[in-house]
Amino acid sequence: MKEAWLTGLGFGLGWLASKTWSDPGCQVGLMIFLVVTALLVLVFAVAVTAERKRDDGPEDPDDKDAPS
């Protein structure tokens, strides 16, 4: 049953893309949508994979190795 849903979804999206691509006004909207989506995916990927500053918690006043 899952394959039927995926096939139907693929057919529907293909039909919608063919109708969208034939209309010049929709081409602009499609390009804006694709660019915004790509930018959001890029920002999400950078946010997930970016190195974060480690927070080791409060410093221990009894730590002998800490620089004074």
Secondary structure by P-SEA (a helix, b strand, c coil): caaaaaaaaaaaaaaaaaaaaacaaaaaaaaaaaaaaaaaaaaaaaaaacbbbbcccccccccccccc
